[in-house]
Amino acid sequence: MTAPAAVSAARPSRRSPSAVLWPLIGVVVAVAVWWLATAAFDIQTIILPSPPEVVDGFRRYPSLLLNATWDTTLNAVLGFTLSVVVGVAIGTAIAAWKPFERAFAPLLVAINAVPKVALAPLMVVWFGFGTTPILAMAFLVCFFPIVLSTATGLISTPADLAELARSLDASRFQTFRAFRVPAALPQIFVGLKLAMPLAVIGVSVGEMQSGATDSGLGTIIVQTSGQGDTSTAFAALVLMALVSIVLYYLLVLLEWLALPWVRATTA
């Protein structure tokens, strides 16, 4: 076995423990600083609860918080899935047809520039209370990164692959399917990984505005903070962060399984 092969064979075993250890160290340090700050500056619970108080807030309403976590997770996945379907289709159209890009790219940029929080009350007016405005908000928040990453990936086909397709006398569709799409997948996954946490943010904003729904972590944050129960509100925030982390790394795992050639061809 050559030296580079030996190094690459040994690398996963060295990196695997650190991949788990360093994030845990970061979480422990952040919680410790948070705890010390609340104790050192004698911060009132209503302003910033300490970590034990957040745990107590979760213990008071475990079933309510867990059910709300499931609702938020489900809506985030649905909104994200919808944005993937539409975003990849529009990104493909932008990459495949220049007039489409010239006609609609400025409009997409304008839509992305509008603060989504400002649209949240209008979502309730347009779609009423319930799940629809929540999904619409999640869709709007994570739609543009997927369009941009898809179009960028499909346009940026490596020159050697394009030359190979021409040498094989491949048709336009064959070139697209066998060369451009596989080459674009790493870039597309960049947009997906960026959009996944944004979907959770969009769902939480939609839940905060759609106050008629009694489910979702965003609704719990609004209700409990309005009652002065910031411990439970922070417990909901922690659960929301955990949902984002879990969904993000599930997407990373999917990328790792779906794109084995990327690991083999990159340093």
Secondary structure in CASP SS format (residue, H / E / C, confidence):
PFRMAT SS
TARGET T0000
AUTHOR 0000-0000-0000
METHOD secondary structure of the structure
MODEL  1
M C 1.00
T C 1.00
A H 1.00
P H 1.00
A H 1.00
A H 1.00
V H 1.00
S H 1.00
A H 1.00
A H 1.00
R H 1.00
P H 1.00
S H 1.00
R H 1.00
R H 1.00
S H 1.00
P H 1.00
S H 1.00
A H 1.00
V H 1.00
L H 1.00
W H 1.00
P H 1.00
L H 1.00
I H 1.00
G H 1.00
V H 1.00
V H 1.00
V H 1.00
A H 1.00
V H 1.00
A H 1.00
V H 1.00
W H 1.00
W H 1.00
L H 1.00
A H 1.00
T H 1.00
A H 1.00
A H 1.00
F C 1.00
D C 1.00
I C 1.00
Q C 1.00
T C 1.00
I C 1.00
I C 1.00
L C 1.00
P C 1.00
S C 1.00
P H 1.00
P H 1.00
E H 1.00
V H 1.00
V H 1.00
D H 1.00
G H 1.00
F H 1.00
R H 1.00
R H 1.00
Y C 1.00
P H 1.00
S H 1.00
L H 1.00
L H 1.00
L H 1.00
N H 1.00
A H 1.00
T H 1.00
W H 1.00
D H 1.00
T H 1.00
T H 1.00
L H 1.00
N H 1.00
A H 1.00
V H 1.00
L H 1.00
G H 1.00
F H 1.00
T H 1.00
L H 1.00
S H 1.00
V H 1.00
V H 1.00
V H 1.00
G H 1.00
V H 1.00
A H 1.00
I H 1.00
G H 1.00
T H 1.00
A H 1.00
I H 1.00
A H 1.00
A H 1.00
W C 1.00
K H 1.00
P H 1.00
F H 1.00
E H 1.00
R H 1.00
A H 1.00
F H 1.00
A H 1.00
P H 1.00
L H 1.00
L H 1.00
V H 1.00
A H 1.00
I H 1.00
N H 1.00
A H 1.00
V C 1.00
P C 1.00
K H 1.00
V H 1.00
A H 1.00
L H 1.00
A H 1.00
P H 1.00
L H 1.00
M H 1.00
V H 1.00
V H 1.00
W H 1.00
F H 1.00
G C 1.00
F C 1.00
G C 1.00
T H 1.00
T H 1.00
P H 1.00
I H 1.00
L H 1.00
A H 1.00
M H 1.00
A H 1.00
F H 1.00
L H 1.00
V H 1.00
C H 1.00
F H 1.00
F H 1.00
P H 1.00
I H 1.00
V H 1.00
L H 1.00
S H 1.00
T H 1.00
A H 1.00
T H 1.00
G H 1.00
L H 1.00
I H 1.00
S C 1.00
T C 1.00
P C 1.00
A H 1.00
D H 1.00
L H 1.00
A H 1.00
E H 1.00
L H 1.00
A H 1.00
R H 1.00
S H 1.00
L C 1.00
D C 1.00
A C 1.00
S C 1.00
R H 1.00
F H 1.00
Q H 1.00
T H 1.00
F H 1.00
R H 1.00
A H 1.00
F H 1.00
R H 1.00
V H 1.00
P H 1.00
A H 1.00
A H 1.00
L H 1.00
P H 1.00
Q H 1.00
I H 1.00
F H 1.00
V H 1.00
G H 1.00
L H 1.00
K H 1.00
L H 1.00
A H 1.00
M H 1.00
P H 1.00
L H 1.00
A H 1.00
V H 1.00
I H 1.00
G H 1.00
V H 1.00
S H 1.00
V H 1.00
G H 1.00
E H 1.00
M H 1.00
Q H 1.00
S C 1.00
G C 1.00
A C 1.00
T C 1.00
D C 1.00
S C 1.00
G C 1.00
L H 1.00
G H 1.00
T H 1.00
I H 1.00
I H 1.00
V H 1.00
Q H 1.00
T H 1.00
S H 1.00
G H 1.00
Q C 1.00
G C 1.00
D C 1.00
T H 1.00
S H 1.00
T H 1.00
A H 1.00
F H 1.00
A H 1.00
A H 1.00
L H 1.00
V H 1.00
L H 1.00
M H 1.00
A H 1.00
L H 1.00
V H 1.00
S H 1.00
I H 1.00
V H 1.00
L H 1.00
Y H 1.00
Y H 1.00
L H 1.00
L H 1.00
V H 1.00
L H 1.00
L H 1.00
E H 1.00
W H 1.00
L H 1.00
A H 1.00
L C 1.00
P H 1.00
W H 1.00
V H 1.00
R H 1.00
A H 1.00
T H 1.00
T C 1.00
A C 1.00
END
